[in-house]
Amino acid sequence: MQKPAIVALWIGTAWLASCRAAPRAVALAPAPSPESPRQAGWAAVRGRLVRASDGVGVDGTVRSEFCAAGGVKTGADGRFRAMVSTGPLLDPALPIPLQLSAEACAYRIVYVDMVAGRDVDLGDIALEPGWTLCITAVDATGEPIEGAELFLENGRGEPPADALHRGPPDDAVRHQVFTGPEGRLRFDAIQTGPKRAYLCAPGTLWAWSDVVEFQLGRSTDFGTLVLAPRPRGEPALFGAAIPWRGEP
């Protein structure tokens, strides 16, 4: 009496097995591609800033948005070592720009091909003669103002009648250079001639210097400009009236 039940159970099991779907092929993830030549990390750039006229090392700075802390200062002999980011978000086909400058020298931009973990030695980098502008921004109490931006006007013209509120004339050049925590700013350039400096910070009125004649190989200190607070409710035109035009 038990045999028919056993046979029925065996037939049912076989039928269920035949109804099972065939096993599906499993798609394996592709093997990781070879590492990009510019992986996340840092690499060092070394070199020495020298005067083009005599090859003597000069005290200067190396700046880049890709440098740790935004850049480094050179030693007294002009030697520097800057740590540069080589992160994966950077296009490995594009070189990294470094801005090199020193007092009374024209700044220079060099482009460096970087690879993570590999230091680059640029050797001696010659800087042609230029001029250096220094200026300080403070408030009415003498406290330094950080973030005041520099505009330069060429020539010996008088400031516009509304310069206190609207800033320099339209032909002034915006340099996107700002005062630091001590309220001080240094700018290195190459074009000479008479220039007037204007400064303005968010929430302040404009202030300007006397006209100064710039000469190659010299540094000029414009002294200290006092930036008064902008009246409450007055629209701030800081940085809006004059587009950035780069080198004067």
PLY file of the C-alpha trace (Angstrom):
ply
format ascii 1.0
element vertex 248
property float x
property float y
property float z
element edge 247
property int vertex1
property int vertex2
end_header
0.00 0.00 0.00
2.95 2.36 0.52
4.52 1.89 -2.93
1.99 4.07 -4.84
2.62 6.92 -2.38
6.38 6.63 -2.81
6.05 6.59 -6.59
3.76 9.64 -6.51
6.24 11.53 -4.32
9.10 10.70 -6.69
7.09 11.83 -9.74
6.13 15.12 -8.03
9.73 15.87 -7.10
10.91 15.22 -10.65
8.20 17.48 -12.06
9.16 20.37 -9.74
12.81 19.98 -10.72
11.92 20.20 -14.39
10.01 23.44 -13.78
12.97 25.26 -12.26
14.41 28.06 -14.39
17.78 27.46 -15.90
20.56 29.14 -13.91
21.37 32.68 -15.17
24.87 33.74 -16.10
26.37 36.17 -13.55
27.92 39.32 -15.06
31.23 39.95 -13.34
32.39 43.52 -12.75
35.17 44.55 -15.12
38.67 44.41 -13.78
39.88 47.78 -12.48
41.64 49.84 -15.12
45.31 50.73 -14.68
45.89 53.64 -12.34
45.70 57.10 -13.83
49.10 58.84 -13.96
47.66 61.55 -11.68
46.30 59.79 -8.59
45.07 61.38 -5.38
48.06 62.69 -3.48
50.83 65.23 -3.56
54.11 65.81 -5.31
56.85 68.35 -4.69
58.08 71.03 -7.07
61.54 72.43 -6.43
63.45 75.25 -8.02
65.20 78.57 -7.50
64.07 82.08 -8.43
66.90 84.22 -9.81
67.24 87.66 -11.37
67.59 87.46 -15.13
70.25 90.18 -15.11
72.84 88.43 -12.92
71.50 85.00 -11.91
71.44 85.89 -8.21
68.74 84.18 -6.14
65.86 86.40 -5.01
63.43 86.24 -2.11
60.00 85.60 -3.62
56.82 83.54 -3.58
55.33 80.59 -5.45
51.54 80.61 -5.66
48.92 78.26 -7.09
45.42 77.17 -6.17
46.83 73.63 -6.34
49.59 74.31 -3.78
49.27 73.44 -0.11
48.28 76.62 1.79
48.08 78.43 -1.55
51.84 78.62 -2.00
55.21 79.06 -0.32
57.88 81.68 0.19
61.36 81.07 -1.11
64.46 81.12 1.01
66.85 84.05 0.96
68.77 82.32 -1.85
65.60 81.96 -3.95
65.21 78.21 -3.41
61.74 76.77 -2.86
59.92 73.48 -2.43
56.15 73.57 -2.93
53.76 70.67 -2.37
51.29 70.44 -5.26
48.04 68.47 -5.31
47.75 65.75 -7.95
44.18 64.72 -7.10
42.06 62.51 -9.38
39.67 65.39 -10.16
42.44 67.12 -12.09
42.77 66.43 -15.79
46.11 64.62 -16.18
46.44 66.05 -19.69
46.57 69.62 -18.37
49.71 71.02 -16.69
49.41 72.83 -13.38
50.13 76.60 -13.41
52.47 78.15 -10.85
52.82 81.92 -10.44
56.34 82.97 -9.47
57.12 86.45 -8.21
59.74 88.41 -6.33
60.17 92.00 -5.23
61.02 94.41 -8.06
60.63 91.58 -10.59
57.89 90.86 -13.10
55.85 87.84 -12.07
56.05 84.78 -14.27
53.69 81.83 -14.79
55.11 78.39 -15.54
53.14 75.23 -16.35
54.29 71.97 -14.79
53.33 68.40 -15.72
52.75 66.64 -12.41
52.58 62.93 -11.53
51.68 61.78 -8.03
54.68 60.81 -5.97
57.21 62.18 -8.46
59.05 65.36 -7.55
59.79 67.92 -10.25
62.94 70.06 -10.28
62.54 73.23 -12.34
66.11 74.38 -11.79
66.82 78.12 -11.99
63.87 80.26 -13.12
64.86 83.74 -14.30
62.60 86.69 -13.48
62.84 89.82 -15.59
62.91 93.28 -13.98
59.54 94.60 -12.87
58.13 96.72 -10.09
56.47 96.00 -6.78
53.58 97.82 -5.16
52.86 97.59 -1.43
49.81 99.07 0.27
47.93 98.71 3.58
44.21 99.03 4.33
42.87 99.97 7.78
39.60 101.21 9.26
39.08 104.50 11.08
40.45 103.01 14.32
43.63 101.79 12.65
42.61 98.12 12.64
43.78 96.24 9.51
41.15 95.34 6.92
41.42 91.94 5.28
39.96 91.34 1.82
40.37 94.83 0.33
40.83 94.50 -3.43
43.31 96.40 -5.60
42.41 98.41 -8.71
45.03 100.39 -10.64
44.41 103.44 -12.81
47.02 104.36 -15.41
47.91 108.00 -15.96
47.70 111.18 -13.94
43.98 111.91 -14.15
41.97 113.01 -11.13
39.64 110.52 -9.40
36.00 110.74 -10.54
33.75 113.05 -8.52
31.82 110.05 -7.17
34.89 107.84 -6.63
34.24 107.57 -2.90
31.02 105.65 -3.57
31.46 104.23 -7.09
35.19 103.64 -7.28
37.78 104.26 -10.00
37.03 105.19 -13.63
35.99 102.51 -16.11
39.47 102.17 -17.58
41.01 101.15 -14.25
42.27 97.56 -14.04
40.99 95.07 -11.51
43.71 92.63 -10.42
41.90 90.23 -8.07
44.61 90.78 -5.46
43.50 91.24 -1.84
44.94 92.42 1.45
45.80 89.74 3.99
44.99 89.47 7.71
47.48 92.27 8.46
45.70 94.52 5.96
48.74 94.47 3.69
48.99 93.70 0.00
51.94 93.22 -2.36
51.63 93.15 -6.12
54.40 92.46 -8.65
54.03 93.52 -12.29
56.00 94.74 -15.29
54.36 97.72 -17.02
55.77 101.03 -15.85
54.37 104.55 -15.80
52.20 106.70 -13.53
49.55 104.80 -11.58
46.98 105.47 -8.88
45.87 102.68 -6.54
42.27 102.21 -5.37
41.14 99.90 -2.57
37.71 98.73 -1.49
36.47 95.93 0.76
32.96 94.53 1.24
31.02 96.99 3.38
33.42 99.92 2.89
33.69 103.00 0.72
36.55 103.42 -1.71
39.92 104.98 -0.93
42.76 105.89 -3.28
46.39 106.92 -3.29
48.36 109.70 -4.91
49.77 109.04 -8.38
53.13 107.26 -8.30
55.58 106.78 -11.18
56.58 103.12 -11.40
60.03 102.19 -12.66
61.56 98.81 -13.40
63.55 97.26 -10.61
62.01 99.39 -7.87
59.52 98.85 -5.06
56.96 101.48 -4.09
55.00 101.61 -0.86
51.72 103.49 -1.22
51.45 103.67 2.55
48.15 103.22 4.37
44.65 103.90 3.07
41.74 104.32 5.50
38.53 102.64 4.31
35.40 104.20 5.81
32.28 102.07 6.36
29.63 102.25 3.64
26.43 103.97 4.83
23.65 101.62 5.85
21.32 100.86 2.96
23.67 102.12 0.26
24.10 99.47 -2.46
27.58 98.01 -2.58
29.14 98.37 -6.02
32.33 96.67 -4.90
33.70 94.50 -7.69
30.63 94.99 -9.90
31.28 98.21 -11.79
34.63 97.23 -13.28
35.32 93.89 -14.97
38.59 92.07 -14.43
41.05 92.90 -17.21
44.26 91.37 -15.93
47.67 92.94 -16.39
47.70 96.77 -16.68
0 1
1 2
2 3
3 4
4 5
5 6
6 7
7 8
8 9
9 10
10 11
11 12
12 13
13 14
14 15
15 16
16 17
17 18
18 19
19 20
20 21
21 22
22 23
23 24
24 25
25 26
26 27
27 28
28 29
29 30
30 31
31 32
32 33
33 34
34 35
35 36
36 37
37 38
38 39
39 40
40 41
41 42
42 43
43 44
44 45
45 46
46 47
47 48
48 49
49 50
50 51
51 52
52 53
53 54
54 55
55 56
56 57
57 58
58 59
59 60
60 61
61 62
62 63
63 64
64 65
65 66
66 67
67 68
68 69
69 70
70 71
71 72
72 73
73 74
74 75
75 76
76 77
77 78
78 79
79 80
80 81
81 82
82 83
83 84
84 85
85 86
86 87
87 88
88 89
89 90
90 91
91 92
92 93
93 94
94 95
95 96
96 97
97 98
98 99
99 100
100 101
101 102
102 103
103 104
104 105
105 106
106 107
107 108
108 109
109 110
110 111
111 112
112 113
113 114
114 115
115 116
116 117
117 118
118 119
119 120
120 121
121 122
122 123
123 124
124 125
125 126
126 127
127 128
128 129
129 130
130 131
131 132
132 133
133 134
134 135
135 136
136 137
137 138
138 139
139 140
140 141
141 142
142 143
143 144
144 145
145 146
146 147
147 148
148 149
149 150
150 151
151 152
152 153
153 154
154 155
155 156
156 157
157 158
158 159
159 160
160 161
161 162
162 163
163 164
164 165
165 166
166 167
167 168
168 169
169 170
170 171
171 172
172 173
173 174
174 175
175 176
176 177
177 178
178 179
179 180
180 181
181 182
182 183
183 184
184 185
185 186
186 187
187 188
188 189
189 190
190 191
191 192
192 193
193 194
194 195
195 196
196 197
197 198
198 199
199 200
200 201
201 202
202 203
203 204
204 205
205 206
206 207
207 208
208 209
209 210
210 211
211 212
212 213
213 214
214 215
215 216
216 217
217 218
218 219
219 220
220 221
221 222
222 223
223 224
224 225
225 226
226 227
227 228
228 229
229 230
230 231
231 232
232 233
233 234
234 235
235 236
236 237
237 238
238 239
239 240
240 241
241 242
242 243
243 244
244 245
245 246
246 247
